Amino acid sequence: MIRNLAFFAAAAILEIAGCFAFWIWLRRGGSGAIALIGVLALVGFALALTRIETPFAGRAYAAYGGIYIAASLAWLWVVEGQRPTTPDTIGAAIAIVGAVTIIAFAARTP
C-alpha cells in the first residue's frame, strides 16, 4: 500500500508539473523549453501510474483521481500561493477516501 501511495504521489506531481508547464508556455508566454519539460514530466507521470499494483488499469486511474485532486490543491497553495478553502479541503478528503480506500484497496472478488 505504501508503495502504491508513493507512485500515486509521484504521478500526481509529474502530471501537475507537466500540465503547469504547458500553462506557463501557452498562457504566460513561456519558452518552448518549458513545453518540452512538460512533455517529459507527462511521460514520467504515465510511467509512474503504470507502477500501481492493481490488476486493472481503470481501477488505478479511478483511485488516482482522488490523489490528483488533493495534489492539485497542494500545488495551488505551494506553487501558486493560493490557500485552498475549507470546502476545497473537505472535497479532497472525500475524494481520497473514496478513490483510494474504496476503489483501489477494497477486497475484490473475481
C-alpha positions in Angstrom: 0.0 0.0 0.0 2.8 2.4 0.9 4.5 1.7 -2.5 1.2 2.4 -4.3 0.8 5.7 -2.4 4.3 6.7 -3.4 3.7 6.0 -7.0 0.3 7.9 -6.8 2.1 10.9 -5.3 4.9 10.8 -7.9 2.3 10.5 -10.7 0.4 13.5 -9.3 3.4 15.7 -9.0 4.6 14.8 -12.5 1.2 15.3 -14.1 0.5 18.6 -12.5 4.0 19.9 -13.2 3.7 18.8 -16.9 0.3 20.4 -17.3 1.5 23.6 -15.5 4.5 23.8 -17.8 2.0 23.9 -20.7 0.0 26.5 -18.8 3.1 28.7 -18.5 4.1 28.1 -22.1 0.7 28.8 -23.6 -0.9 31.3 -21.2 2.1 33.1 -19.9 4.3 33.2 -23.0 6.9 30.7 -21.7 9.6 29.3 -23.9 9.4 26.1 -25.9 11.9 24.6 -23.5 9.2 24.8 -20.8 6.8 22.8 -23.1 9.5 20.2 -23.6 9.9 19.9 -19.8 6.1 19.5 -19.6 6.2 16.6 -22.1 8.9 14.9 -20.2 7.0 15.3 -16.9 3.9 13.9 -18.5 5.8 10.8 -19.8 7.1 10.4 -16.2 3.5 10.6 -15.0 2.4 7.8 -17.3 5.3 5.6 -16.3 4.6 6.2 -12.5 0.9 5.4 -12.9 1.8 2.0 -14.6 3.6 1.0 -11.4 0.4 0.9 -9.3 -0.3 -2.6 -8.2 -3.8 -3.4 -9.3 -5.0 -5.9 -11.9 -6.9 -3.3 -13.9 -5.7 0.0 -15.3 -9.1 1.6 -15.0 -9.1 1.0 -11.2 -5.7 2.5 -10.9 -6.9 5.6 -12.8 -10.0 5.9 -10.7 -8.1 5.7 -7.5 -5.5 8.2 -8.8 -8.3 10.7 -9.3 -8.6 11.3 -5.5 -4.9 11.7 -5.2 -4.8 14.1 -8.1 -7.5 16.3 -6.5 -5.5 16.6 -3.3 -2.2 17.2 -5.1 -3.8 19.9 -7.2 -4.9 21.8 -4.1 -1.4 21.4 -2.6 0.0 22.8 -5.9 -2.4 25.6 -5.7 -1.1 26.5 -2.3 2.6 25.8 -2.6 3.3 26.9 -6.1 0.6 29.4 -6.9 0.3 30.9 -3.4 -3.5 30.5 -3.1 -4.6 28.8 0.0 -7.3 26.1 -0.5 -10.7 26.9 1.0 -12.4 24.7 3.6 -14.7 23.2 1.0 -11.7 22.5 -1.2 -10.1 20.6 1.7 -13.3 18.7 2.6 -13.8 17.7 -1.1 -10.3 16.5 -1.4 -10.6 14.4 1.7 -13.8 12.8 0.5 -12.2 12.1 -2.9 -9.2 10.4 -1.3 -11.2 8.2 1.0 -13.5 7.2 -1.9 -10.9 6.8 -4.5 -8.0 5.2 -2.7 -9.7 3.3 0.2 -12.8 2.1 -1.5 -11.9 1.8 -5.2 -8.2 0.8 -5.1 -7.8 -1.2 -1.9 -11.1 -2.7 -1.0 -11.3 -6.5 -1.2 -12.2 -7.7 -4.7 -13.8 -10.9 -5.7 -13.0 -12.2 -9.2 
